[in-house]
Amino acid sequence: MDLREVGHFLESRITGTVSYSEAMRKHTTWRIGGPADLMVVPSGIDDIKLCVELAIENGIPVTVVGNGSNLLVRDNGIRGIVLKISSKFNKLEINDTSLKAEAGALVPLASKLAAEKGLSGLEFAAGIPASIGGAICMNAGAHGKCMSDVVREVTVLGSDGQILSMSNHEIGFEYRKSNLKDKGLIVLGAEFDLSRGVPEQIREISQDNLAKRRKSQPLEFPNAGSVFANPPGQWAGWLIEQVGGKGMRVGGAMVSEKHANFIVNTGEAAASDVLNLIERIKQLVLEKFNIELTLEVRVVGE
């Protein structure tokens, strides 16, 4: 089957949705990105399994995305299938001090539910605009904590179609990354190990974290969070500020005046604008500090 035939077949078999030539700018927080040949938004594990099986059988590449909060899609878009695991696959469940979440659930909603039930551990994540799956893959974090601190177990789909459970230590968590993508695994859900706390105190900490985020980050513009990972013993934002990066522009992309590790879309920025700005920043930091900045954001497409 060709790609369109695969799309029509999926439309007849899944309970999720299928769309063609879908503009990825509508699916990233940067509001940037060319079209996806075929986008599938699954509503359950069976949808995901069928999509992956068909893609493998027909030699079609699959790009898995979540809320698009850590994602730059190039201007010519993404070939093959984009599997967007999001709001149609987003159940959250509390059981004693455990929180179970499907991969498409938003991290802030998981944090809010935990707080409402008097469970502590996800306060740091109150303002992280990611899906559970995406946050786990990149070991998202804030305020000195990260997903690896609270994840007990992750359920994944392997390339062979098998569903596996992986414990925390099997995931290979490191600073802002895990080994899940390298192994070709798709996150289906996760279980978080939380602890009992005082609901008012938990909510207060969460609200304080949200206030710090609003004060320090350029939330008035479309952005993708921190662009560069912090080098060992350094802050990427400080390094960029020292080389005069704040306010630097290429087309519609600009280094934020509020936080130098954020590149914002001031209007009609293209992915090429962002990529050119990234290269300019990397070169300046390398020349002045002999430090090579590495990306925290994921770049996909062509």
N, C-alpha and C positions, 0 to 999 in steps of 0.2 A: 504493500500500500504506500502511496505517496502521502505527504503530510496532510493534505486536505482530506484525503480518504480516511486517514487516522482520526482527524478532527471530527468528521461526520460519524464515524463509528463510535467515538467516545460520547458524542452528543446523545446517541441512542442508548448508551449503556450506563452512564454515570448519573448520579443525582446532583453533582456539582455543575459548573458552567464551563462552556468552551467559547472562546472568541478568537477572531482572526485579525492579524495586523493590528494588534492592540498597542496603543502608544504607552510606552513604559514610563513616560513622564507622569502619568496618572497614578503610578504605582511605586514611586520613590519619593522620599521626603525632600529630596533636592529639586523635585519637579523637573527632572532632566532625563532624557533617554529616547532613543528611536524605537521603532515598532518591534514587537515580538511576533514572529511568524504565527505562532499558535499559543494561546494562553489557556491553561486549564486551572480552574479554581475548585479543588476537590472538597467534598463535604464529609468525607470519611476515609478510613483506611482502604476500603475496597476500591474507591476511586483512584487513590494514589497507586495502589498495586497494579491496577489495570493500565493506567497511564504509563508507568515505568515498563511494564512487560511489553506493551505495544511498541514503545520507543526502542527497546533493545531488539525486538524481533525485526524491526524495520530500519535499524541503523540510524535512528534519529537522536540527535543530542538533546539532553534535558538539562535545563538550568533551574535549580530550585531557589525560590526567593520567599521571603516572609513579608514583613511590613515595609521593606525597602528603606529602612532608616540608616543603613550602613552601606549603601549601594550606589555606585555610579555606573549607569548604562551608557555605553558609547552611542554616538549619534546615528549610526546605521542600524542600531537595534540588535536583536538577538535571534539567531537562526535556530530552527527547531522548535522545541516545546519549552515554554516557561511554565513551571509548575508552581503556582502561587498558593502556599499553605497559609491561610489567613482566617478571616472571620467566619467562614463556613465550617471550620474545624477548630473550635475554640472553647470547648467545655472546661470548666474548672470545678474541682471537687475537694472538699475538706474532709479528712478522716482523722480525728484526734489531733495530733500535731503534724500530720502529713498533708501536703497540698499536692494534688494531682492535676496536671494541666495538659491539654492537647496542644500540639505544636503551634497552631495558629492563634492561640490566645495571646492577648497583649500583656506584656510584662507589667505595666502600671495597673491593670485590672487585677492581676494576680496579687500584686502588692497590696492593693486596696482591700481585696477580699480577706487576705491574711490579717490585715490590721483590724477589720471589722470583727473577726473571730478571735481576736486577742492573741494572735500568733506572731511571734517576732522572728526576724531573719531576712525579710525582704524589704525592709525600710529603705535600704540603699537604692533599690530599684524603682522607687516610686515615679521617677521622671525619665526612665529609660524607654524611649518610644519604639521598642522592638517587639517582635513576636517571640514567644518562648523558644521556638526552634532556632531562630536566628541568634538570639541572645546566648544560647548554649553553645552553638557552633563557634562563636567568636569569644566566648567567655566574657561577656559584657560585664562592666563594672562601673562603680562610682563611689565616691566618698570612702575610698580605702577598702571596699569589699567587692566581690565579684560572684558570678554564678557558681563557680566551683566551690565556694564556701557553703552553699546550701543545697546543691543537687545531690540527691541520694542515688537516683537511678534514672537512666534514659532509655526509652524504647525507640528502636530504630528499624528501618527497612533496609536490608542489604541488597546489593545488585543482583543477587540470586533469587530475590523475592521472599527471602526468609525474614521473619520478624524476630528481633533479638532484644534482650535486655542487657544493658551495660551498666556496671557499677561506676561510681565516681572515678576510681583510680584507673579504670579501663578506658576512659574517654581521652586521656592524655591532655588534660587541661594545662595550659601555660598562659602567660600574660597575653590576653586578647586573642587567644586561639585555642583550638582543640585539634584532635586528629580525625574528627568525624568526616570532614570534607575530603581529606586525603584518602580515606578508606572508602569513599563513595557511598557513605551512609546517609540516609535521610531521616531526620528526627521526626518521630511521630508524636511523642509526648514525653513528659518527665514527671518525676516525683521529687518533691522538695522536703527536706528534713528541717522543720521549724521547731520553735520552743514556745512554751506558754509565757505570756507577758501581760502587762497592764494595758488594756486597749487605749486609754487616754495617752499614755506615754508613747506607745507605738505610733499613734496618729500624729502626735506632736513631732516626733523625730522625722516621720515621713513628710510632714508639712514643712519642716525646717529644710529638709533636703530639696524639696520642690522650690522653696523660696531662694535658696542658694543657686539653683539652676537658672531660675528666671533672672537673677541679678547678674550672673556671670556669663550667660550664653546668649547669642543673638537670635532669640526665638522669634523675632519679628520678621525674619527672612527664612525662606526655605534653605535647609542645610542638612548635612548628614552626620552631625556630631563631629567628634574629633577626627581630623583627616589623617594625622600621623600618630603612630605609636610613640610613647615616650621612650627615648633611649635610656639605657641603664644609668641611673643616677642623675638624669636630666629631665626637664620638662620641655616637650616639643614647642609649646606655645611661647615659652620664654626665649628659646633659641630663635624662633621666627621673629619675635619682637626685636631681638637684639640686632638682626640684620635688616631692620627697617621694613619688615613684611606687612605690618598692619596697614590696611587701606590699599595695598597693592591690587591692581586690577588687570584682568585680561578679558576683554569683551564684557559679558554680563556677570562674570565671576569675580568676587572680591574677597580678599582676606579680611575677616571681621575686625572692626575697630575695637570691639568689646573683648574678643578672645582670639588671639592670633592663630590658634590651631583649628579654627573654623573657617571654611570657605563658604560664602553665602551666594545664593542666586539672587541678584538684585533685580531681575526681571526676566529676560529671555536668554539666560546663559545656556550655552551649548556644552556638551561634555568635553569637546575639544578645548574650550576656554578653561575649564577646570583642570584638565590634564596639562595644558601649557603652564598654568599658574603653579601647579604642583611641581613641575620640573624646574621652574624658575626658583621657587623656594628651596628645593633640595640643593640646587647648585650654590645658592648664596650661603646656606648653612654649611655645606661641605667646604666651601672656600674659606669661611671665617673660623669654623670650629673643627674642621676635619671629622665631622660626624655625618654619616649617611642616614638620613631619615627614611624610615620604612612606612608604608601605608597601613593604616588601620581600616580604612574603607576598602570594600571589595569592588573591583572593576571588572565588568563583564561586557560581552557583546563585541561588535566590530564597527 
